[in-house]
Amino acid sequence: MSHSVEIGAAYDDIADLYIEVVEGQLAAQPLDRAMLDTFSELLRANESGPVLEVGCGPGRITDYLSGRGLDISGIDVSARMIAYARGRYPNLRFDEGSMERLDFGDGTLAGLVAWYSIIHLPPDRVPDVLSEFYRVLRPKGHALLAFQAIETSVAVEAFDHRVALSYRWSPPRLAEVLRDIGFTEVCRMVRQPEPDERGAQAYLLVTRDH
């Protein structure tokens, strides 16, 4: 069984609980909304275009960004998450798919969001996935990544996520990986955990210059 299939099956197994936990969560997270709103504003200022959320889960972030005027769709490896998203947001497009092989042509997307979706990737596979993000973004396109952060000299650290093994990244280290691929950093934010979170949360907004 491939890694993507394993992660999809793990989320299928806890889909109902996961959806219940994250439902309405964004309304209580003004800093998270600020990053999403900044991403939306930058895309609209650049005439926007197609946007993709990779690892969209139940579709809440896709829906939020659609409400901010973006032409956005979502993909996920969990069939149950996609089924829920399609039923909950019938005006939006959701498809099963893996971030490791995006079904989009080179330079076709104005924006891409990976909202806590790279966290389950083994660290050695992250550069290839970020290169795939770079491939599908057009020049001046933006990507927004959210992830659990580690604020020590350690670059990346495994932790026991409730669904599957995950990895916390040092924001400077992940920014370095993005830079090596060709991205330019626009903004970086690290916020302290909410009461139900087990560590700091980080957000990186980057652009493809060429």
N, CA and C of each residue as an Amber inpcrd file, in Angstrom:
protein
   630
   0.8430000  -1.1870000   0.0000000   0.0000000   0.0000000   0.0000000
   0.8860000   1.2470000   0.0000000   0.6140000   2.1980000  -0.9160000
   1.4140000   3.4070000  -0.9980000   1.1380000   4.3180000   0.1950000
   2.0470000   5.2590000   0.4150000   1.8880000   6.1820000   1.5340000
   0.6070000   6.9910000   1.3940000   0.3140000   7.4990000   0.1900000
  -0.8990000   8.2830000  -0.0260000  -2.1480000   7.4750000   0.2790000
  -2.1710000   6.2180000  -0.1450000  -3.3230000   5.3560000   0.1070000
  -3.4830000   5.1240000   1.6070000  -2.3750000   4.9330000   2.3180000
  -2.4330000   4.7280000   3.7620000  -3.0070000   5.9550000   4.4730000
  -2.5730000   7.1470000   4.0790000  -3.0700000   8.3710000   4.7040000
  -4.5560000   8.5560000   4.3910000  -4.9300000   8.2860000   3.1350000
  -6.3430000   8.3850000   2.7670000  -7.2010000   7.4370000   3.5910000
  -6.7400000   6.2160000   3.7780000  -7.4960000   5.2410000   4.5560000
  -7.5900000   5.6660000   6.0220000  -6.5120000   6.2390000   6.5500000
  -6.5210000   6.6900000   7.9460000  -7.5590000   7.7960000   8.1570000
  -7.6530000   8.7160000   7.2170000  -8.6490000   9.7880000   7.3350000
 -10.0550000   9.2840000   7.0500000 -10.1880000   8.3040000   6.1780000
 -11.4970000   7.6910000   5.9700000 -12.0250000   7.1170000   7.2830000
 -11.1310000   6.4880000   8.0450000 -11.5400000   5.8170000   9.2820000
 -12.0540000   6.7840000  10.3430000 -11.5300000   8.0140000  10.3590000
 -11.9300000   8.9580000  11.4190000 -12.6700000  10.1690000  10.8380000
 -13.1930000  10.0330000   9.6350000 -13.7710000  11.1820000   8.9370000
 -14.8490000  11.8900000   9.7580000 -15.7740000  11.1460000  10.3360000
 -16.8790000  11.7810000  11.0660000 -16.3670000  12.5840000  12.2580000
 -15.4460000  12.0130000  13.0170000 -14.8890000  12.7060000  14.1810000
 -14.0890000  13.9260000  13.7570000 -13.2790000  13.7710000  12.7190000
 -12.4510000  14.8760000  12.2410000 -13.3240000  16.0490000  11.7960000
 -14.3510000  15.7570000  11.0370000 -15.2530000  16.8080000  10.5510000
 -15.9090000  17.5300000  11.7250000 -16.3140000  16.7710000  12.7270000
 -16.9400000  17.3810000  13.9180000 -15.9590000  18.3050000  14.6390000
 -14.6990000  17.8970000  14.7330000 -13.6870000  18.6810000  15.4590000
 -13.3790000  19.9970000  14.7400000 -13.2300000  19.9590000  13.4080000
 -12.7940000  21.1590000  12.6850000 -13.9550000  22.0680000  12.2760000
 -15.1810000  21.5860000  12.3680000 -16.3390000  22.3890000  11.9680000
 -16.3940000  23.6780000  12.7950000 -16.3950000  24.8040000  12.1340000
 -16.4810000  26.0880000  12.8130000 -15.1950000  26.5720000  13.4540000
 -14.1290000  25.7960000  13.3370000 -12.8660000  26.1210000  13.9930000
 -12.2800000  27.4470000  13.5040000 -12.3850000  27.6850000  12.2210000
 -11.7630000  28.8630000  11.6270000 -12.3590000  30.1600000  12.1750000
 -13.6140000  30.1300000  12.5450000 -14.2810000  31.3290000  13.0620000
 -13.6290000  31.8450000  14.3320000 -12.9540000  30.9650000  15.0650000
 -12.3020000  31.3470000  16.3190000 -10.7970000  31.5480000  16.1540000
 -10.3240000  31.6080000  14.9150000  -8.8800000  31.7210000  14.6640000
  -8.5900000  32.9310000  13.7700000  -8.5670000  34.1360000  14.3430000
  -8.3820000  35.3460000  13.5320000  -7.0320000  35.4140000  12.8210000
  -5.9870000  34.8580000  13.4090000  -4.6860000  34.9020000  12.7500000
  -4.6520000  33.9810000  11.5390000  -5.2810000  32.8340000  11.6560000
  -5.3820000  31.9370000  10.5020000  -6.1570000  32.6060000   9.3720000
  -7.2650000  33.2370000   9.7290000  -8.0580000  33.9330000   8.7140000
  -7.2540000  35.0670000   8.0790000  -6.4380000  35.7290000   8.8750000
  -5.6260000  36.8250000   8.3370000  -4.6710000  36.3280000   7.2600000
  -4.0840000  35.1550000   7.4620000  -3.1810000  34.6090000   6.4460000
  -3.9600000  34.2290000   5.1870000  -5.1120000  33.6230000   5.3590000
  -5.9380000  33.2510000   4.2080000  -6.4370000  34.4900000   3.4680000
  -6.7960000  35.5270000   4.2170000  -7.2720000  36.7620000   3.5900000
  -6.1510000  37.4620000   2.8270000  -4.9420000  37.4420000   3.3830000
  -3.7920000  38.0400000   2.6960000  -3.5080000  37.3020000   1.3940000
  -3.5260000  35.9760000   1.4610000  -3.3510000  35.1430000   0.2650000
  -4.3890000  35.5000000  -0.7920000  -5.6370000  35.6130000  -0.3820000
  -6.7220000  35.9400000  -1.3150000  -6.5110000  37.3050000  -1.9470000
  -6.1390000  38.2840000  -1.1220000  -5.9630000  39.6470000  -1.6290000
  -4.8310000  39.7240000  -2.6430000  -3.7400000  39.0190000  -2.3740000
  -2.6130000  39.0160000  -3.3060000  -3.0100000  38.4040000  -4.6430000
  -3.7820000  37.3270000  -4.6060000  -4.2030000  36.6930000  -5.8500000
  -5.1570000  37.5840000  -6.6330000  -6.0820000  38.2100000  -5.9430000
  -7.0210000  39.0880000  -6.6360000  -6.2960000  40.2840000  -7.2480000
  -5.2680000  40.7840000  -6.5790000  -4.4940000  41.9140000  -7.1000000
  -3.7010000  41.5150000  -8.3410000  -3.4390000  40.2000000  -8.4650000
  -2.6820000  39.6910000  -9.6050000  -3.6110000  39.0550000 -10.6360000
  -4.8540000  39.5300000 -10.6800000  -5.8790000  39.0600000 -11.6220000
  -6.3150000  37.6260000 -11.3620000  -5.8970000  37.0680000 -10.2610000
  -6.3240000  35.7520000  -9.8070000  -6.1800000  34.6930000 -10.9020000
  -7.1180000  33.7470000 -10.9620000  -7.0250000  32.5960000 -11.8460000
  -7.2940000  31.3410000 -11.0430000  -7.1520000  30.1530000 -11.6250000
  -7.4590000  28.9150000 -10.9080000  -6.5690000  28.7360000  -9.6770000
  -7.1840000  28.2760000  -8.5980000  -6.4840000  28.0280000  -7.3380000
  -6.8290000  26.6150000  -6.8810000  -5.8740000  25.9440000  -6.2430000
  -6.0750000  24.5720000  -5.7850000  -5.7280000  24.4650000  -4.3090000
  -6.6030000  23.7930000  -3.5580000  -6.2300000  23.3920000  -2.2040000
  -5.8740000  21.9120000  -2.2290000  -4.6500000  21.5880000  -1.8510000
  -4.2120000  20.1930000  -1.8010000  -4.4010000  19.6910000  -0.3690000
  -5.0350000  18.5250000  -0.2560000  -5.3660000  18.0240000   1.0660000
  -6.5040000  18.8170000   1.6680000  -7.5740000  18.9630000   0.9340000
  -8.6780000  19.8600000   1.3160000  -9.5500000  19.3180000   2.4250000
  -9.4340000  18.0080000   2.7390000 -10.2620000  17.4480000   3.7900000
 -11.7410000  17.6840000   3.5200000 -12.4910000  18.1600000   4.5240000
 -13.9340000  18.3530000   4.3400000 -14.3020000  19.6250000   3.5940000
 -13.3220000  20.3680000   3.1200000 -13.6030000  21.4850000   2.2160000
 -13.7840000  22.8390000   2.8610000 -13.5410000  22.9740000   4.1530000
 -13.8360000  24.2260000   4.8430000 -12.9330000  25.3740000   4.3930000
 -11.6510000  25.0980000   4.1370000 -10.7410000  26.1510000   3.6900000
 -11.0310000  26.5190000   2.2380000 -11.3190000  25.5240000   1.4240000
 -11.7090000  25.7830000   0.0370000 -12.9310000  26.6950000  -0.0060000
 -13.9130000  26.3900000   0.8230000 -15.1240000  27.1980000   0.8700000
 -14.8240000  28.6170000   1.3600000 -13.9860000  28.7440000   2.3740000
 -13.6490000  30.0730000   2.8960000 -13.0040000  30.9230000   1.8070000
 -12.0610000  30.3460000   1.0790000 -11.3640000  31.0960000   0.0380000
 -12.2660000  31.3910000  -1.1510000 -13.1970000  30.4880000  -1.4440000
 -14.1830000  30.7730000  -2.4810000 -15.0060000  31.9960000  -2.0940000
 -15.3340000  32.0920000  -0.8210000 -16.0780000  33.2410000  -0.3370000
 -15.3030000  34.5350000  -0.3940000 -13.9740000  34.4130000  -0.5450000
 -13.1190000  35.5950000  -0.7010000 -12.8550000  35.9040000  -2.1700000
 -13.6210000  35.2780000  -3.0560000 -13.5550000  35.6190000  -4.4690000
 -12.6040000  34.8000000  -5.3070000 -12.0550000  33.6990000  -4.7660000
 -11.1120000  32.8960000  -5.5390000 -11.8220000  31.7760000  -6.2970000
 -11.3090000  31.4810000  -7.4730000 -11.7910000  30.3730000  -8.3060000
 -11.0320000  29.1240000  -7.8710000 -11.5190000  28.4680000  -6.8250000
 -10.7480000  27.4240000  -6.1600000 -11.4610000  26.0810000  -6.1800000
 -10.6590000  25.0250000  -6.2690000 -11.1460000  23.6520000  -6.1440000
 -10.2590000  22.9400000  -5.1390000 -10.6410000  21.7120000  -4.7700000
  -9.8690000  20.9790000  -3.7820000  -9.6400000  19.5380000  -4.1700000
  -8.5300000  18.9820000  -3.7040000  -8.2590000  17.5540000  -3.8770000
  -7.8570000  16.9630000  -2.5300000  -8.0920000  15.6660000  -2.3800000
  -7.7060000  14.9730000  -1.1520000  -7.5840000  13.4880000  -1.4580000
  -6.7710000  12.7950000  -0.6480000  -6.6000000  11.3520000  -0.8420000
  -7.6670000  10.5470000  -0.1140000  -8.4940000  11.2120000   0.7010000
  -9.5480000  10.5230000   1.4400000 -10.8610000  10.5870000   0.6770000
 -11.3590000   9.4460000   0.2660000 -12.6220000   9.3900000  -0.4770000
 -13.7850000   9.9050000   0.3740000 -13.7740000   9.5950000   1.6650000
 -14.8750000  10.0360000   2.5300000 -14.8560000  11.5520000   2.7240000
 -13.6720000  12.1370000   2.8160000 -13.5880000  13.5920000   2.9330000
 -14.1130000  14.2600000   1.6680000 -13.7500000  13.7180000   0.5240000
 -14.2180000  14.2930000  -0.7390000 -15.7330000  14.1530000  -0.8600000
 -16.2640000  13.0080000  -0.4710000 -17.7130000  12.8130000  -0.5340000
 -18.4320000  13.8270000   0.3570000 -17.8960000  14.0560000   1.5520000
 -18.5060000  15.0350000   2.4540000 -18.4290000  16.4340000   1.8510000
 -17.2380000  16.8120000   1.3590000 -17.0590000  18.1540000   0.8030000
 -18.0110000  18.4090000  -0.3640000 -18.1850000  17.4060000  -1.2160000
 -19.0960000  17.5640000  -2.3560000 -20.5290000  17.7840000  -1.8920000
 -20.9340000  17.0780000  -0.8340000 -22.2820000  17.2430000  -0.3280000
 -22.4670000  18.5470000   0.4180000 -21.4380000  18.9630000   1.1440000
 -21.5370000  20.1730000   1.9640000 -21.4330000  21.4380000   1.1260000
 -20.6140000  21.3880000   0.0740000 -20.3860000  22.5700000  -0.7710000
 -20.5950000  22.1900000  -2.2440000 -21.8440000  21.9750000  -2.6450000
 -22.1120000  21.4660000  -3.9940000 -21.7480000  22.4370000  -5.1090000
 -21.5290000  23.6920000  -4.7780000 -21.1490000  24.6820000  -5.7980000
 -19.6590000  24.6690000  -6.0980000 -18.8870000  23.8930000  -5.3450000
 -17.4400000  23.8390000  -5.5450000 -17.0220000  22.4630000  -6.0700000
 -15.8250000  22.4190000  -6.6660000 -15.3360000  21.1570000  -7.2250000
 -14.3280000  20.5110000  -6.2820000 -14.5400000  19.2180000  -6.0130000
 -13.6320000  18.4350000  -5.1850000 -13.3540000  17.1060000  -5.8820000
 -12.0840000  16.7140000  -5.9120000 -11.6940000  15.4680000  -6.5660000
 -10.7190000  14.7050000  -5.6930000 -10.7410000  13.3860000  -5.8290000
  -9.7030000  12.5810000  -5.1950000  -8.3960000  12.7870000  -5.9690000
  -7.3120000  12.9400000  -5.2330000  -6.0240000  13.1420000  -5.8820000
  -4.9100000  13.3000000  -4.8680000  -3.7020000  13.0520000  -5.3130000
  -2.5240000  13.1270000  -4.4580000  -1.6890000  14.3520000  -4.7940000
  -1.1550000  14.9950000  -3.7680000  -0.2800000  16.1510000  -3.9810000
   1.0380000  15.7570000  -4.6390000   1.3650000  14.4920000  -4.6180000
   2.6290000  14.0530000  -5.2020000   2.5620000  13.9540000  -6.7280000
   1.3430000  13.9370000  -7.2780000   1.1590000  13.8800000  -8.7300000
  -0.0580000  14.7200000  -9.0810000   0.1410000  16.0090000  -9.2000000
  -0.9710000  16.9150000  -9.4530000  -1.3990000  16.8500000 -10.9150000
  -2.6930000  16.7490000 -11.1150000  -3.2340000  16.6040000 -12.4710000
  -3.4960000  17.9740000 -13.0820000  -2.4410000  18.7850000 -13.1540000
  -2.5110000  20.1250000 -13.7170000  -1.2630000  20.3630000 -14.5570000
  -1.4330000  21.1330000 -15.6280000  -0.3080000  21.4330000 -16.4960000
   0.6690000  22.4060000 -15.8560000   1.8310000  22.5170000 -16.4550000
   2.8550000  23.4340000 -15.9620000   2.3340000  24.8700000 -16.0020000
   2.5280000  25.5900000 -14.9060000   2.2150000  27.0120000 -14.8680000
   0.7530000  27.3510000 -15.0770000  -0.1560000  26.4800000 -14.6360000
  -1.5810000  26.7070000 -14.9070000  -2.3460000  27.2980000 -13.7220000
  -1.7550000  27.3040000 -12.5250000  -2.4670000  27.7590000 -11.3400000
  -1.9740000  29.1230000 -10.8760000  -2.9210000  29.9530000 -10.4550000
  -2.5650000  31.2500000  -9.8770000  -2.1910000  31.1190000  -8.4080000
  -2.7030000  30.0940000  -7.7590000  -2.4230000  29.9150000  -6.3440000
  -2.6180000  28.4850000  -5.9050000  -1.9870000  28.1510000  -4.7730000
  -2.0750000  26.7990000  -4.2230000  -2.0120000  26.9090000  -2.7030000
  -2.8820000  26.1580000  -2.0330000  -2.9260000  26.1340000  -0.5740000
  -2.6740000  24.7110000  -0.0850000  -1.7590000  24.5800000   0.8590000
  -1.5050000  23.3000000   1.5210000  -1.6870000  23.5400000   3.0180000
  -2.9240000  23.4290000   3.4750000  -3.2990000  23.7740000   4.8530000
  -3.1640000  22.5340000   5.7230000  -2.0130000  22.3820000   6.3620000
  -1.6920000  21.2200000   7.1900000  -1.7280000  19.9150000   6.3940000
  -1.4060000  19.9740000   5.1270000  -1.4710000  18.7570000   4.3190000
  -0.1080000  18.1580000   3.9870000   0.9880000  18.8910000   4.2150000
   2.3030000  18.2790000   3.9890000   2.8240000  17.5990000   5.2450000
   2.0750000  17.7050000   6.3450000   2.6030000  17.2530000   7.6370000
   2.8120000  15.7460000   7.7110000   2.0780000  14.9740000   6.9160000
   2.2170000  13.5180000   6.9650000   3.2890000  12.9960000   6.0130000
   3.8820000  13.8640000   5.2230000   4.9060000  13.4210000   4.2790000
   6.2330000  13.1550000   4.9960000   6.8710000  12.0220000   4.7470000
   8.2260000  11.8470000   5.2500000   9.1010000  12.9960000   4.7500000
   9.9640000  13.5390000   5.5970000  10.7280000  14.7370000   5.2150000
  11.4920000  14.6180000   3.9060000  11.9780000  13.4150000   3.5770000
  12.7600000  13.2780000   2.3530000  11.8990000  13.3840000   1.0950000
  10.5710000  13.3080000   1.2530000   9.6770000  13.4300000   0.0960000
   9.1210000  14.8380000  -0.0660000   9.3160000  15.6840000   0.9330000
   8.7790000  17.0380000   0.8810000   9.3540000  17.8610000  -0.2690000
  10.6790000  17.8430000  -0.5280000  11.1820000  18.6470000  -1.6530000
  10.5390000  18.2980000  -2.9900000  10.2900000  17.0090000  -3.2470000
   9.6520000  16.6260000  -4.5100000   8.2350000  17.1690000  -4.5990000
   7.5060000  17.1420000  -3.4780000   6.1390000  17.6620000  -3.4750000
   6.1390000  19.1760000  -3.6680000   7.0480000  19.8740000  -3.0000000
   7.1280000  21.3220000  -3.1730000   7.5540000  21.6770000  -4.5940000
   8.3700000  20.8410000  -5.2050000   8.7320000  21.0550000  -6.6170000
   7.5160000  20.8820000  -7.5190000   6.6290000  19.9650000  -7.1490000
   5.3830000  19.7750000  -7.9000000   4.4990000  21.0100000  -7.7530000
   4.4570000  21.5820000  -6.5440000   3.7260000  22.8400000  -6.3440000
   4.2880000  23.9260000  -7.2600000   5.5960000  24.0130000  -7.2990000
   6.2700000  25.0290000  -8.1180000   5.9340000  24.8290000  -9.6000000
   5.9050000  23.5680000 -10.0220000   5.6450000  23.2590000 -11.4330000
   4.2920000  23.7780000 -11.8790000   3.2640000  23.5710000 -11.0630000
   1.9110000  23.9070000 -11.5190000   1.5750000  25.3900000 -11.3260000
   2.3520000  26.1040000 -10.5290000   2.0990000  27.5330000 -10.3470000
   2.6330000  28.3340000 -11.5180000   1.8950000  29.3580000 -11.9060000
   2.3810000  30.2430000 -12.9530000   3.2990000  31.2930000 -12.3360000
   4.1250000  31.9580000 -13.1500000   4.9350000  33.0590000 -12.6250000
   4.0580000  34.0850000 -11.9100000   4.5290000  34.5310000 -10.7620000
   3.8230000  35.4620000  -9.8620000   2.6880000  34.7730000  -9.0900000
   2.5790000  33.4550000  -9.2470000   1.6060000  32.7210000  -8.4530000
   2.0700000  32.5730000  -7.0170000   1.1220000  32.3510000  -6.1030000
   1.4300000  32.2550000  -4.6740000   1.0260000  30.8990000  -4.1140000
   1.7860000  30.4530000  -3.1390000   1.4570000  29.2420000  -2.3940000
   1.4530000  29.5760000  -0.9100000   0.4870000  29.0150000  -0.1860000
   0.3670000  29.2160000   1.2570000   0.3950000  27.8550000   1.9360000
   1.3350000  27.6850000   2.8630000   1.4910000  26.4280000   3.5930000
   1.2620000  26.6670000   5.0740000   0.4820000  25.7860000   5.7050000
   0.2900000  25.8060000   7.1540000   0.7840000  24.4670000   7.7080000
   1.4240000  24.5200000   8.8800000   2.0120000  23.3060000   9.4330000
   2.3240000  23.5030000  10.9170000   2.4740000  22.4000000  11.6350000
   2.9100000  22.4770000  13.0170000   4.3940000  22.8120000  13.0530000
   4.7740000  23.7010000  13.9790000   6.1370000  24.2140000  14.0010000
   6.9220000  23.6730000  15.1830000   8.2270000  23.5830000  14.9920000
   9.1470000  23.3030000  16.0810000  10.1240000  24.4690000  16.1390000
  10.2290000  25.0880000  17.2930000  11.0410000  26.2950000  17.4450000
  12.3190000  25.9930000  18.2140000  13.0960000  25.0610000  17.6910000
  14.3910000  24.7120000  18.2690000  15.3880000  24.5980000  17.1280000
  16.5860000  24.1740000  17.4510000  17.6100000  23.9930000  16.4160000
  17.3350000  22.7610000  15.5570000  16.3900000  21.9200000  15.9720000
  16.0260000  20.7390000  15.1840000  15.2550000  21.1840000  13.9510000
  15.6200000  20.6690000  12.7910000  14.9730000  21.1010000  11.5420000
  13.5930000  20.5050000  11.3750000  13.4310000  19.2420000  11.7480000
  12.1520000  18.5510000  11.5830000  12.0800000  17.4660000  12.6410000
  10.8640000  17.2270000  13.1350000  10.6800000  16.2920000  14.2460000
   9.3780000  15.5320000  14.0520000   9.4430000  14.2220000  14.1560000
   8.2370000  13.4000000  14.0630000   7.4210000  13.5410000  15.3430000
   6.0950000  13.4850000  15.2110000   5.2420000  13.4660000  16.3940000
   4.0160000  12.6090000  16.1200000   3.3760000  12.2000000  17.1810000
   2.2470000  11.2780000  17.0760000   0.9610000  12.0600000  16.8750000
   0.6510000  12.3310000  15.6200000  -0.6070000  12.9790000  15.2570000
  -1.7590000  12.0220000  15.5550000  -2.9420000  12.5800000  15.7920000
  -4.0890000  11.7310000  16.1370000  -4.5130000  10.8050000  15.0010000
  -4.1360000  11.1450000  13.7700000  -4.5630000  10.3390000  12.6190000
  -3.4350000   9.4420000  12.1170000  -2.2750000  10.0150000  11.8920000
  -1.1460000   9.2560000  11.3600000   0.1500000   9.9760000  11.7320000
   1.2470000   9.2760000  11.6540000   2.5470000   9.8660000  11.9630000
   2.7350000  11.1610000  11.1750000   3.1770000  12.1990000  11.8630000
   3.3280000  13.5120000  11.2370000   4.6620000  14.1230000  11.6240000
   4.9440000  15.2780000  11.0240000   6.2360000  15.9280000  11.2350000
   6.0460000  17.4170000  11.4680000   6.7010000  17.9240000  12.5140000
   6.7930000  19.3530000  12.7510000   8.0560000  19.8650000  12.0710000
   7.9360000  21.0340000  11.4540000   9.0700000  21.6420000  10.7670000
   9.5000000  22.9280000  11.4540000  10.7900000  23.1600000  11.4670000
  11.2980000  24.4850000  11.7970000  10.9530000  25.4140000  10.6440000
  10.2430000  26.5300000  10.8810000   9.9060000  27.4340000   9.7750000
  11.1170000  27.8900000   8.9580000  12.2490000  28.2310000   9.5900000
  13.4060000  28.6010000   8.7690000  13.8830000  27.4630000   7.8600000
  13.8120000  26.2230000   8.3490000  14.2640000  25.0990000   7.5250000
  13.3250000  24.8650000   6.3500000  11.9950000  24.9120000   6.5810000
  11.0660000  24.7130000   5.4740000  11.1720000  25.8720000   4.4820000
  11.3880000  27.0810000   4.9890000  11.5900000  28.2330000   4.0950000
  12.8260000  28.0370000   3.2380000  13.8560000  27.4300000   3.8020000
  15.0800000  27.1600000   3.0430000  14.8220000  26.1440000   1.9270000
  14.0450000  25.1060000   2.2350000  13.7000000  24.1070000   1.2100000
  12.9250000  24.7740000   0.0780000  11.9730000  25.5990000   0.4230000
  11.1920000  26.3180000  -0.5890000  12.0860000  27.2240000  -1.4310000
  13.0130000  27.8970000  -0.7940000  13.9220000  28.7940000  -1.5080000
  14.8190000  28.0130000  -2.4680000  15.2880000  26.8460000  -2.0280000
  16.1540000  26.0290000  -2.8920000  15.4150000  25.5790000  -4.1500000
  14.1060000  25.4010000  -4.0440000  13.3050000  24.9900000  -5.1990000
  13.0980000  26.1460000  -6.1690000  13.0810000  27.3630000  -5.6470000
  12.9030000  28.5330000  -6.5060000  11.8770000  29.5310000  -6.0100000
  11.2030000  29.2100000  -4.9010000  10.2170000  30.1190000  -4.3420000
  10.8820000  31.3000000  -3.6350000  10.1570000  32.4060000  -3.5800000
  10.5660000  33.5710000  -2.8050000   9.5930000  33.7530000  -1.6500000
  10.1220000  33.8810000  -0.4510000   9.2680000  34.0470000   0.7160000
   8.6660000  35.4460000   0.7410000   7.3640000  35.5030000   0.9950000
   6.6310000  36.7630000   1.1110000   6.3470000  37.0950000   2.5700000
   5.9240000  36.0770000   3.3280000   5.5040000  36.3030000   4.7080000
   5.6580000  35.0080000   5.4970000   5.9990000  35.1770000   6.7750000
   6.1060000  34.0320000   7.6800000   5.4360000  34.4000000   9.0010000
   4.5990000  33.5150000   9.5120000   3.9730000  33.7550000  10.8110000
   4.0310000  32.4910000  11.6510000   4.3400000  32.6570000  12.9270000
   4.2700000  31.5670000  13.9050000   3.3890000  32.0580000  15.0450000
   2.3630000  31.2970000  15.3590000   1.5000000  31.6700000  16.4810000
   1.5680000  30.6080000  17.5690000   1.2800000  31.0300000  18.7710000
   1.2690000  30.1090000  19.8950000   0.0230000  29.2210000  19.8360000
   0.0880000  28.0510000  20.4620000  -1.0190000  27.0910000  20.3260000
  -2.2880000  27.5320000  21.0370000  -3.4120000  27.1540000  20.4570000
  -4.6910000  27.2590000  21.1240000  -4.7520000  26.1750000  22.2180000
  -5.7220000  26.2570000  23.1430000  -5.7770000  25.2750000  24.2360000
  -5.8330000  23.8210000  23.7760000  -6.4280000  23.5790000  22.6070000
  -6.5470000  22.1950000  22.1430000  -5.4320000  21.7960000  21.1760000
  -4.4160000  22.6450000  21.0240000  -3.2850000  22.3470000  20.1440000
  -2.0560000  22.0130000  20.9820000  -1.2050000  21.1670000  20.4220000
  -0.0700000  20.6700000  21.1970000   1.2510000  21.3770000  20.9060000
   1.2010000  22.4290000  20.1290000   2.4260000  23.1530000  19.8260000
   2.1640000  24.3460000  18.9460000   3.2180000  25.0930000  18.6540000
   3.1060000  26.2880000  17.8210000   2.6670000  25.9240000  16.4100000
   2.0110000  26.8700000  15.7540000   1.5030000  26.6950000  14.3920000
   2.1870000  27.7110000  13.4890000   2.5740000  27.2760000  12.2890000
   3.3360000  28.1500000  11.3970000   2.6800000  28.2490000  10.0280000
   2.9760000  29.3650000   9.3540000   2.3890000  29.6620000   8.0490000
   3.4750000  30.3280000   7.1900000   3.6350000  29.8230000   5.9940000
   4.5890000  30.3890000   5.0360000   3.8520000  30.7500000   3.7510000
   3.9990000  31.9800000   3.3430000   3.4240000  32.4610000   2.0920000
   4.5820000  32.7490000   1.1470000   4.5660000  32.0840000  -0.0020000
   5.6680000  32.2150000  -0.9530000   5.1240000  32.4920000  -2.3500000
   6.0170000  32.9540000  -3.2220000   5.6330000  33.2080000  -4.5930000
   6.6430000  32.5960000  -5.5510000   6.1700000  32.2630000  -6.7370000
   7.0550000  31.8160000  -7.8140000   7.3260000  33.0460000  -8.6810000
   8.5400000  33.5080000  -8.7030000   8.8760000  34.7390000  -9.4320000
   8.9370000  34.5360000 -10.9360000   9.4220000  33.3760000 -11.3990000
   9.6530000  33.1830000 -12.8380000   8.9610000  31.9220000 -13.3430000
